[in-house]
Amino acid sequence: MPKVEDFQTLLSVDRLMMAWEKVRGNKGCSGGDNISITAFAKDTPKKLAQLSGRLRNGDYRPGPLRLHDIPKDDGDTRRLAIPCVADRIVQTAVAQALTPVVEARFHPDSFGYRPGRSVQMAIDRVKALRGKGFDWVVEADIDRAFDRIPHEGVLTALEPLDLPEALTDLIAFWLEQSGQELGHPGRGLAQGSPLSPLLANLFLDGLDQDMQALGFQIVRFADDFLLLTRDETRADQALSEARDWLTEHGLHLNSDGSRVVSFDRGFAFLGKLFVHSLTLDAPDDEEDAETRELMRDLAKEDEKDAKAARGGHDPGGRILYITEPGRSLHVTNASFVVKSDTEGELVRLAHGRVDRIELGPATQTTTTVLRHALRTGTDLVLTDGYGAPQGVLTNNPGHAAALHLAQARVVQNACLATDLARRIVEGRIRNQRARLQVLNRGEKASDVIWAAKELGRVLRKLPGAPDVAALRGYEGRAAAVYFPALGQLCTDEPAPFRRSRPGRTPLNAAINYLTALLERDCRAAVLSAGLHPGFGVLHAVQDRHEAGVWDVMEGFRALLTEGLPVALFRKGRLKPEMFETSGPSVTINSDGRRALIVGYESSIERPTRSHHSGNRVGLRRLMIEEARALAQHVRNPTIQPFAPQTQDY
């Protein structure tokens, strides 16, 4: 079985020169950098030497894609994403090296984009199977296969090839870039990349092999395929199995273009009509070949979220923040009342409309309020000027002794603790990557794309981590690339950005303040689930530290405490004048705290499809579901394993 050469040889100047000759012979257009084939041809040896050097020392960054939407017959469009000439050279070199390796593994009845194979060979194979009695056919149409092939599935399909790690990492980089620039991170292959057809075949070869193992004959040309059987019942089964396989692997059949037919009725495949024993040319529909450059409006997702919020969802807990100096909290007629020293009564809320009250350092309350809060089950939190809790009044301390013992067993069992910590770290890193991808939609900064790719690399290392300490190390490696990339996306933040406590920059101060808010929400969720807040696996168990709360926080930090302030700065809702330098740290004034709280509450109310319940819920409700899923895991790790909520795709 052929193997790929080492990375240095693969991307040597000689190999890049061979790839360049093929790219030049194809006479393609420029990529997103507007450097044409003709322009690149000037002083090519020097350019290839520089390109090889960047690849070898890790400084390589792909250039921007050139996007074109081509109209299709059905009124839809097919999006071309064309890499820069330099990137096409590298991708061609990789494709040339991978081809003999994957060809030895591919199913014999796939014909698209493979050397020595053609449309006519696929047609001849269909005719041969018809002659052997395979009279029933599943016409299969994968809905936007190239746009939706999941990157993780592609990288998983690469694993058996035993590629050099640097090569897998390079392919992951291109996948990350294409997903980011096409507006659907984590999915899609650039139609215009010389490597994409090979990767699509590699991914879909699993379909070929699995359908063959089930006894169905498959003939596939890229993402267009037929399944052939001897009777109609088996054809129905084949359609069902193909639909299930694609769904499981992140793709879907187009219901309008997928059906069971017979040769007697006739069907079209690869430009031919098959009717009875005849094969005829299918009539061509007129196709508008004019291309036009368009960019996808990524703000539509936010509009959809806003519509869903107006349509109603479960927002979870309701928080009353009292942080302004001169405000005080009282009880009147069993309702909580907020008053101002200068304006009198500001708001009156029945206890049923409040789940938690937060009191800032310059506010006042009375023992009557404390007793009413305890009686009505309303948590009351006293905070300092940085938003950190100084104390919590609650009547829900948690007394689920059996569950606490189960938590302790998981913490003390090295294998169980490692398994659970791995799940938590994976969720944390996936959500870090998702935040970078979302925040980078408009910027498309190459260093941020690189960072997202590096996070994917760390994710692939997690299954091999032997213990919790190693997992903490991987989380640290992820943080080392994540936070500088996050800071790069934040206006006026010093570079390189580093996390600090207390905050020494406005972004750090904002993250710390929001982290304190999230900690209280997750603590309430942990107690609601009956968990002991002190038992954690990723965070070390120690006195006066709520490790279990921080474990639950991991899945929500990227969205609510790290990505959120970046978005607020970029939208102008957080401004430099809201922060003041106080010694070595930065403090937030009342306008800044108000902006952070409003932004946090707006984000937390946005409906999200829960992986746990399947319902659209607010994030406070989701935290409760997450904590309950964690409780189910510690009760029985093998039957109900914990799967944290992720916002990957």
C-alpha positions in Angstrom: 0.0 0.0 0.0 1.6 3.3 -1.1 2.4 5.9 1.6 2.8 9.7 1.5 6.3 11.0 1.7 7.6 13.1 4.5 6.3 16.7 4.7 9.7 18.3 3.8 10.0 16.3 0.6 6.4 16.6 -0.4 6.6 20.4 -0.4 10.1 20.9 -1.7 10.7 23.4 -4.4 11.0 20.6 -7.0 7.5 19.3 -6.1 6.0 22.8 -6.0 7.5 23.4 -9.5 5.8 20.2 -10.8 2.5 21.4 -9.3 3.0 24.9 -10.7 3.3 23.5 -14.2 -0.1 21.8 -13.8 -1.7 25.0 -12.4 -0.3 27.1 -15.2 -1.5 24.5 -17.8 -5.0 24.8 -16.4 -5.0 28.6 -17.2 -7.2 29.4 -14.3 -8.1 32.9 -13.0 -6.6 34.7 -10.0 -7.7 34.1 -6.5 -8.8 36.6 -3.9 -5.4 38.4 -4.0 -5.9 39.3 -7.7 -2.5 37.8 -8.6 -2.9 36.1 -12.0 -1.1 33.2 -13.5 0.8 35.6 -15.7 1.9 37.7 -12.7 3.0 34.7 -10.7 5.0 33.4 -13.7 7.4 36.3 -13.2 10.4 35.1 -11.1 8.6 31.8 -10.4 11.6 29.9 -8.9 12.1 32.6 -6.2 8.4 32.7 -5.4 8.3 28.9 -5.1 11.4 28.9 -2.9 9.8 31.4 -0.6 6.6 29.5 -0.5 8.4 26.2 0.3 10.2 28.0 3.1 7.0 29.4 4.7 5.4 25.9 4.5 8.4 24.3 6.3 8.8 26.9 9.1 5.1 27.2 9.8 4.7 30.8 8.5 2.4 29.8 5.6 -1.0 31.5 5.6 -3.5 30.9 2.7 -4.7 33.9 0.8 -8.3 34.9 0.4 -10.7 32.9 -1.8 -12.3 34.5 -4.8 -16.1 33.8 -4.7 -18.4 33.5 -7.7 -22.0 32.3 -7.7 -23.0 30.5 -10.9 -26.8 30.2 -11.7 -28.1 26.6 -11.9 -31.1 25.3 -14.0 -33.4 25.2 -11.0 -32.9 28.9 -10.1 -30.4 28.1 -7.4 -26.7 28.9 -7.5 -23.5 27.0 -7.3 -20.7 28.8 -5.4 -17.2 28.7 -6.8 -14.5 29.4 -4.2 -11.2 29.9 -6.0 -7.9 29.8 -4.0 -5.0 32.1 -4.9 -2.5 30.8 -7.4 0.1 30.1 -4.7 -2.4 28.1 -2.7 -3.5 26.2 -5.7 0.1 25.2 -6.3 0.4 23.8 -2.8 -2.9 22.1 -2.9 -2.0 20.5 -6.3 1.2 19.2 -4.8 -0.7 17.7 -1.9 -3.3 16.2 -4.3 -0.6 14.7 -6.4 1.0 13.1 -3.4 -2.3 11.8 -2.0 -3.8 10.4 -5.2 -1.8 7.1 -5.4 -2.5 6.5 -1.7 -6.3 7.0 -1.8 -6.7 5.4 -5.2 -5.5 2.1 -3.7 -8.4 2.3 -1.2 -11.3 3.7 -3.2 -14.3 1.7 -4.2 -14.1 0.5 -7.8 -17.5 1.9 -8.8 -16.8 5.6 -8.1 -15.7 7.4 -11.2 -15.7 11.1 -10.6 -12.4 13.1 -10.5 -10.2 10.0 -10.5 -7.3 9.4 -12.9 -8.1 7.0 -15.8 -11.9 7.2 -15.1 -14.6 9.0 -17.0 -18.3 9.6 -17.3 -18.6 7.0 -20.0 -17.1 4.4 -17.8 -19.8 5.1 -15.1 -22.5 4.9 -17.8 -21.0 1.6 -19.1 -21.1 0.2 -15.5 -24.8 1.1 -15.1 -25.5 -0.7 -18.4 -23.5 -3.7 -17.3 -25.5 -4.0 -14.0 -28.7 -3.7 -15.9 -27.6 -6.7 -18.0 -27.1 -8.7 -14.8 -30.6 -8.2 -13.6 -30.3 -5.1 -11.5 -33.5 -3.5 -12.8 -34.4 -1.2 -9.9 -32.6 2.0 -9.2 -32.4 4.6 -6.5 -31.8 8.0 -8.0 -29.9 9.9 -5.3 -29.4 13.6 -5.1 -27.3 14.9 -2.2 -28.4 18.4 -1.2 -25.4 20.7 -1.6 -22.8 18.1 -0.8 -19.8 20.2 -1.5 -21.2 23.0 0.7 -22.1 20.8 3.6 -19.5 18.0 3.9 -18.3 18.3 7.5 -14.6 19.0 8.1 -14.4 16.6 11.0 -15.6 13.8 8.8 -13.0 14.6 6.2 -10.2 14.6 8.8 -11.5 11.4 10.2 -11.4 9.8 6.8 -7.7 10.9 6.5 -6.7 9.1 9.7 -6.2 5.6 8.2 -3.8 7.1 5.6 -1.2 7.6 8.3 -0.2 11.0 6.9 2.5 13.2 8.4 0.9 15.3 11.1 2.1 18.5 9.5 0.2 17.5 6.3 -3.0 16.8 8.1 -2.6 20.1 9.9 -2.2 21.9 6.5 -5.3 20.3 5.1 -7.2 21.3 8.3 -6.0 24.9 7.7 -7.5 25.0 4.2 -10.7 23.5 5.5 -11.0 26.0 8.2 -10.4 28.9 5.8 -12.9 27.6 3.3 -15.6 27.2 6.0 -14.9 30.7 7.4 -14.9 32.5 4.0 -17.9 30.6 2.7 -19.9 31.5 5.8 -20.4 28.0 7.3 -17.5 27.2 9.6 -16.9 23.5 10.1 -18.5 22.5 6.8 -17.9 22.7 3.1 -15.2 22.2 0.5 -14.1 25.0 -1.8 -15.4 24.3 -5.3 -12.4 25.6 -7.2 -9.7 24.0 -5.0 -7.7 21.3 -6.8 -7.8 19.3 -3.6 -11.5 19.4 -3.0 -12.6 16.6 -5.4 -10.1 14.2 -3.8 -11.3 15.1 -0.3 -15.0 14.7 -1.4 -14.3 11.3 -2.8 -12.4 10.3 0.3 -15.4 11.3 2.5 -18.0 9.7 0.3 -16.0 6.5 -0.2 -17.4 5.5 3.2 -20.9 5.6 1.6 -19.6 3.5 -1.3 -18.1 0.9 1.0 -21.1 0.7 3.4 -23.7 0.4 0.7 -21.7 -2.4 -0.9 -21.4 -4.1 2.5 -25.2 -4.0 2.7 -25.5 -5.8 -0.6 -26.4 -2.8 -2.8 -24.6 -1.9 -6.1 -23.5 1.7 -6.1 -22.3 3.7 -9.1 -21.0 7.2 -8.0 -19.6 10.1 -9.9 -18.6 12.7 -7.3 -21.8 13.6 -5.3 -24.1 12.1 -7.9 -24.9 8.4 -7.4 -27.2 5.5 -8.1 -28.0 2.4 -6.1 -29.1 -0.6 -8.1 -31.0 -3.7 -6.8 -32.9 -6.6 -8.3 -36.3 -5.8 -6.9 -38.3 -2.8 -5.7 -38.4 -3.8 -2.0 -34.6 -3.9 -1.9 -34.5 -0.5 -3.7 -36.7 1.0 -1.0 -34.4 -0.4 1.6 -31.4 1.0 -0.2 -32.9 4.5 -0.3 -33.6 4.3 3.4 -30.1 3.2 4.2 -28.5 5.9 2.0 -30.6 8.5 3.7 -29.6 7.3 7.2 -25.9 7.2 6.3 -25.9 10.7 4.9 -27.8 12.1 7.9 -25.5 10.4 10.3 -22.5 11.9 8.5 -23.9 15.5 8.3 -25.5 15.4 4.8 -29.0 15.1 3.5 -30.8 13.7 0.4 -32.8 16.1 -1.6 -36.3 14.8 -1.2 -37.4 16.2 -4.6 -34.6 14.6 -6.5 -34.3 11.2 -4.8 -36.6 8.3 -5.7 -37.0 4.7 -6.5 -37.5 4.0 -10.3 -37.1 1.1 -12.7 -35.4 0.9 -16.1 -38.8 0.5 -17.6 -39.9 3.8 -16.3 -36.6 5.5 -17.1 -34.3 7.9 -15.3 -31.4 10.3 -16.0 -27.9 10.0 -14.9 -24.8 11.9 -16.0 -26.5 13.5 -19.0 -28.0 10.2 -20.2 -31.5 8.9 -20.2 -31.8 5.2 -19.3 -35.1 3.7 -20.6 -35.6 0.0 -20.9 -32.3 -1.2 -22.5 -31.7 2.1 -24.3 -29.3 4.8 -23.3 -30.0 8.2 -24.9 -28.6 11.7 -24.6 -30.6 13.8 -22.2 -31.8 17.1 -23.5 -29.7 20.1 -22.3 -31.5 22.9 -20.5 -30.2 26.4 -21.2 -27.9 27.5 -18.5 -26.9 31.1 -17.8 -23.1 30.9 -17.7 -22.5 34.4 -16.6 -20.8 34.6 -13.2 -21.3 37.4 -10.7 -19.4 38.1 -7.5 -21.6 38.0 -4.4 -21.0 37.8 -0.7 -23.4 36.1 1.7 -25.2 38.3 4.2 -24.2 36.7 7.5 -26.4 39.0 9.5 -29.4 36.9 8.5 -28.7 34.5 11.4 -29.1 37.3 13.9 -32.4 38.3 12.2 -33.6 34.7 12.6 -32.7 34.7 16.3 -34.6 37.9 16.8 -37.7 36.5 15.1 -37.5 33.4 17.3 -37.2 35.5 20.4 -40.3 37.5 19.5 -42.1 34.2 18.8 -41.6 33.0 22.4 -39.1 30.6 24.1 -38.0 29.6 27.6 -35.6 32.3 28.8 -34.7 30.6 32.0 -34.1 32.6 35.2 -34.8 36.3 35.6 -32.2 38.5 37.3 -32.7 41.9 38.9 -29.5 43.9 38.9 -29.2 46.8 41.4 -25.7 48.3 40.9 -26.1 52.1 40.7 -25.0 54.1 43.8 -27.9 55.5 45.7 -30.3 52.6 44.9 -31.9 50.5 47.6 -34.1 47.4 47.8 -37.3 47.1 49.8 -40.4 45.0 50.2 -43.9 46.4 49.9 -47.0 44.2 49.8 -44.9 41.1 49.2 -43.2 42.6 46.1 -39.6 43.7 45.7 -39.3 47.5 45.3 -36.2 49.3 44.0 -35.9 52.9 45.1 -33.6 55.8 44.2 -32.4 58.4 46.7 -33.4 61.2 44.3 -36.2 59.7 42.2 -38.2 57.6 44.6 -39.7 54.2 43.5 -38.2 53.0 40.3 -39.7 49.5 39.8 -41.9 47.0 41.7 -41.8 43.3 41.0 -43.7 40.4 42.5 -41.3 37.7 43.8 -42.6 35.3 41.2 -41.1 37.5 38.5 -37.5 37.4 40.0 -35.2 34.4 40.5 -32.1 36.2 41.7 -31.2 39.7 42.8 -27.7 41.2 42.6 -26.8 44.1 44.9 -23.7 46.2 44.0 -21.4 47.7 46.7 -23.0 51.2 46.9 -26.6 49.9 47.3 -28.7 49.2 50.4 -31.2 46.8 51.7 -32.9 45.6 54.9 -33.4 42.4 57.0 -37.0 42.4 55.9 -35.8 42.0 52.3 -33.5 39.2 53.3 -36.2 37.3 55.1 -38.6 37.8 52.1 -35.9 36.5 49.7 -35.5 33.4 51.8 -39.2 32.8 52.2 -39.8 33.2 48.4 -36.8 31.2 47.2 -35.2 34.3 45.6 -31.4 34.1 45.7 -29.7 37.4 46.7 -26.1 38.1 45.8 -23.8 40.8 47.2 -21.2 41.9 44.7 -18.1 44.1 44.7 -17.1 46.8 42.2 -15.7 44.2 39.8 -18.9 42.2 39.7 -17.4 39.4 41.9 -19.7 37.9 44.5 -19.0 38.7 48.2 -21.7 36.4 49.5 -24.9 34.6 48.4 -28.1 34.2 50.3 -30.0 31.1 49.2 -32.4 28.5 50.6 -31.1 26.0 48.1 -27.8 24.7 49.5 -28.3 21.2 48.0 -28.8 18.1 50.1 -28.6 15.3 47.5 -26.2 13.1 49.5 -26.3 10.1 47.1 -25.6 12.4 44.1 -22.7 14.0 46.0 -21.2 10.6 46.8 -21.5 9.7 43.1 -19.6 13.0 42.3 -16.9 12.0 44.8 -16.5 8.6 43.2 -16.0 10.1 39.7 -13.5 12.6 41.1 -11.5 9.9 42.9 -11.5 7.4 40.0 -8.7 8.4 37.6 -10.3 6.8 34.5 -13.8 8.3 35.2 -12.4 11.7 36.0 -10.3 11.7 32.8 -13.2 10.7 30.7 -15.5 13.5 32.1 -12.7 16.1 31.9 -12.1 15.2 28.3 -15.7 15.8 27.5 -15.6 19.2 29.2 -12.4 20.3 27.6 -13.7 19.3 24.2 -16.8 21.3 24.6 -14.8 24.3 25.8 -12.4 24.2 22.8 -15.2 23.6 20.3 -17.0 26.7 21.5 -13.8 28.7 21.5 -13.3 27.9 17.9 -17.0 28.7 17.1 -16.6 32.1 18.7 -13.6 33.0 16.6 -15.3 31.8 13.5 -18.4 33.9 14.2 -16.5 37.0 15.2 -14.2 36.6 12.1 -17.0 36.4 9.6 -16.5 40.0 8.4 -12.8 40.4 9.1 -11.6 37.0 7.7 -8.3 37.7 9.4 -5.8 35.0 8.3 -4.2 34.8 11.8 -7.6 34.1 13.3 -8.3 31.4 10.7 -5.0 29.9 11.6 -5.9 30.0 15.3 -9.2 28.3 14.6 -7.3 25.6 12.7 -4.9 25.2 15.6 -7.8 24.7 18.0 -9.0 21.9 15.7 -5.5 20.4 16.0 -5.7 20.4 19.8 -9.2 18.8 19.6 -7.7 15.9 17.6 -5.1 15.4 20.3 -7.7 15.0 23.2 -8.5 11.3 22.7 -4.9 10.5 23.4 -4.7 12.4 26.7 -3.8 9.9 29.5 -5.0 11.9 32.5 -6.6 15.1 33.7 -3.3 16.9 34.0 -2.6 16.3 30.3 -6.1 17.6 29.4 -5.4 20.7 31.4 -2.2 21.1 29.3 -4.2 20.8 26.1 -6.7 23.4 27.4 -3.7 25.6 28.1 -2.3 25.1 24.6 -5.7 26.0 23.2 -5.9 29.2 25.3 -2.4 30.2 24.1 -3.7 30.6 20.5 -7.3 31.5 21.3 -6.9 34.6 23.4 -4.4 36.4 21.1 -6.8 35.8 18.2 -9.7 37.0 20.3 -7.8 40.2 21.2 -6.9 40.8 17.5 -10.7 41.0 16.8 -11.2 43.6 19.5 -10.9 47.3 18.6 -8.0 49.1 20.3 -6.9 46.1 22.4 -3.1 45.9 22.8 -1.5 43.1 20.9 -0.7 40.4 21.7 -3.7 40.0 24.0 -3.1 38.1 27.3 -5.6 37.2 29.9 -5.0 38.8 33.3 -6.8 38.9 36.7 -7.3 41.6 37.8 -7.9 43.1 34.4 -5.0 45.2 33.0 -6.8 46.1 29.8 -10.5 47.0 29.1 -11.2 43.7 27.4 -9.7 41.8 30.4 -11.8 43.9 32.8 -14.9 43.2 30.8 -14.2 39.4 30.6 -13.6 39.3 34.4 -16.9 41.1 35.1 -18.9 38.9 32.8 -17.2 35.8 34.2 -18.5 36.7 37.7 -22.1 37.0 36.3 -21.7 33.6 34.6 -20.4 32.0 37.7 -23.5 33.0 39.6 -25.8 31.7 36.9 -23.9 28.4 36.7 -23.9 28.1 40.5 -27.6 28.4 40.5 -27.8 25.7 37.8 -25.5 23.4 39.7 -27.6 23.7 42.9 -30.8 23.3 40.9 -29.5 19.9 39.6 -28.6 18.8 43.2 -24.9 18.7 42.5 -22.3 19.7 45.1 -20.6 22.8 43.7 -17.2 21.9 45.2 -16.8 18.6 43.3 -15.1 19.1 39.9 -12.9 17.0 37.6 -11.2 19.5 35.3 -10.9 22.1 38.1 -9.1 20.8 41.2 -11.2 20.1 44.3 -10.0 22.4 47.1 -11.5 24.2 50.1 -13.4 27.4 49.4 -13.4 26.8 45.7 -16.4 25.7 43.7 -14.7 23.4 41.1 -18.0 21.9 40.0 -19.4 25.3 39.1 -16.3 26.1 37.0 -16.6 22.8 35.2 -20.2 23.7 34.1 -19.0 27.2 33.2 -16.5 25.9 30.7 -19.1 25.4 27.9 -20.5 28.9 28.2 -17.4 31.1 28.7 -16.5 31.5 25.0 -20.0 32.9 24.1 -21.0 34.8 27.2 -17.8 36.1 28.8 -15.1 36.2 26.1 -16.8 36.7 22.7 -19.5 38.9 24.0 -17.3 41.9 25.1 -15.5 41.7 21.8 -18.8 42.0 20.0 -19.9 44.9 22.3 -16.7 46.8 21.7 -17.1 46.4 17.9 -20.7 47.6 18.0 -19.8 50.6 20.0 -21.8 49.5 23.0 -18.6 49.3 25.1 -16.4 52.3 24.8 -12.9 53.2 26.1 -14.3 56.0 28.2 -16.2 53.4 30.3 -12.9 52.1 31.7 -10.5 53.8 34.1 -6.9 52.9 35.1 -6.6 52.3 38.8 -3.0 51.3 39.7 -2.0 48.2 37.8 -5.7 47.3 37.0 -8.6 48.7 35.0 -12.0 49.4 36.5 -15.4 49.8 34.8 -17.6 52.7 35.5 -21.4 52.5 35.9 -22.1 53.1 32.2 -19.7 50.2 31.4 -21.3 47.9 33.9 -24.7 48.7 32.6 -23.6 48.0 29.0 -22.1 44.6 30.1 -25.2 43.6 32.0 -27.6 44.6 29.1 -25.4 42.7 26.6 -25.2 39.7 28.8 -28.9 39.6 29.4 -29.7 40.1 25.7 -27.4 37.2 24.8 -28.6 34.9 27.5 -32.3 35.4 26.4 -31.5 34.5 22.8 -33.1 31.1 22.1 -30.8 28.2 21.4 -31.7 24.6 20.4 -30.7 22.5 23.4 -28.7 19.4 22.7 -30.1 17.9 25.9 -33.9 18.5 25.5 -34.2 19.4 21.9 -36.2 22.5 22.9 -35.4 26.1 22.1 -34.5 27.7 25.4 -32.7 30.7 26.8 -29.1 30.1 28.1 -30.0 30.1 31.8 -32.4 27.3 31.1 -29.7 25.6 29.1 -27.3 25.9 32.0 -29.8 24.0 34.1 -30.1 21.3 31.5 -26.3 21.1 31.2 -26.0 20.7 35.0 -28.7 18.0 35.0 -27.0 16.2 32.2 -23.8 16.3 34.2 -25.7 14.9 37.2 -27.0 12.0 35.1 -23.5 11.3 34.0 -22.0 11.0 37.5 -24.9 8.7 38.5 -24.1 6.3 35.6 -21.2 7.4 33.3 -21.6 4.5 30.9 -25.4 4.7 30.3 -25.9 8.5 30.2 -22.5 10.0 29.2 -22.2 13.7 29.4 -22.2 15.6 26.0 -21.8 19.3 26.6 -23.6 21.9 24.5 -21.5 23.1 21.6 -22.1 25.9 19.1 -19.7 24.4 16.4 -21.8 24.7 13.3 
